[in-house]
Amino acid sequence: MQSAVLAYLASHFHSKKDQEKLKEIFQSFDKDGNGLLEKEELVEGYTELLGSKEAAIKEVDAIMIQVDFNQNGNIDYTGLN
């Protein structure tokens, strides 16, 4: 499921096909199209996937700890545009 966190994972995928798939997933979560995943966008996307907002919040909190390096509450995906 963490494939939705593309900024973190993109550096681990070398093929163009893998990068395009990750970008596609990221963009499906990026509801306002600003190139950032805000925490609420992640919660919304994970709620749809998991069927539970509580479970989604737990998952997103774990993701943010791992990938929000500058602690601004967003995940940036400008690297693969």
N, C-alpha and C positions, 0 to 999 in steps of 0.2 A: 504493500500500500504506500510506502514512502516514496514510490516512484513519482507521486504527485509533487514531491519537493524537488523540482528539477534543478534548481541552482546548486544544490548539494550533490546530486547524483550525476549531473552532466559531465563532470570531469572524469568520471569512471566509465563512461561509454564512449568508445572510440569510433564506432561506425556512424556514418551519416544517418542510416536508418534508425539506429538507437536514439540519436540526438533528436531526430524529427519526431519520433514517438513521444519522447519526454517533453518536447516543446508543445506538442498537441495536448498532452495531459495538463501541463501547466496552464495553457491558454484556456482550457475548459474550466479550470478553477478560478482564473483571473477574470471575474465577472465585469469589472469596469475597464478592462483592457489597458491598464496603465503600466504593464510590465512588472508589477509587483504583486506578490501574494500577501495580502493583509491577513492577520490572524483570523478575522471573521470570515473571509473568503474560504480559508482552509477549513474552518469549523463547518461552514455551510456544505462544502464539498464532501467532507468526511461524514457529515450527518447523513447525506444521501447514500453514501457507500455503506455505512455501518448500520443505518437505521436507528441510531440513538445519538442524541445531541450530547449526552453525558459521556458516552464512549468516544465521540468525536473530539470533545474538548480534551480528554486525557491523551488521545493520540496526537493532537495538534500541539499540546503543551510539550510533549516529548520531542516532537519534531523541532519546535522552535528552540529548545535547549541545544539541539545538535547543529542547527543550521543558521540561526539568526546571530551570526558572529558579531555584528555591530550593535546588537540588541536594540534595533529600532522598531521591532514589531512587524517587520516585513521580510519577505524573501524575494530578492531581486533575480530576475532571469534575463538580464540584458546581454549576457555573454553568448547566447546562441541565437540572437536575432539575425 
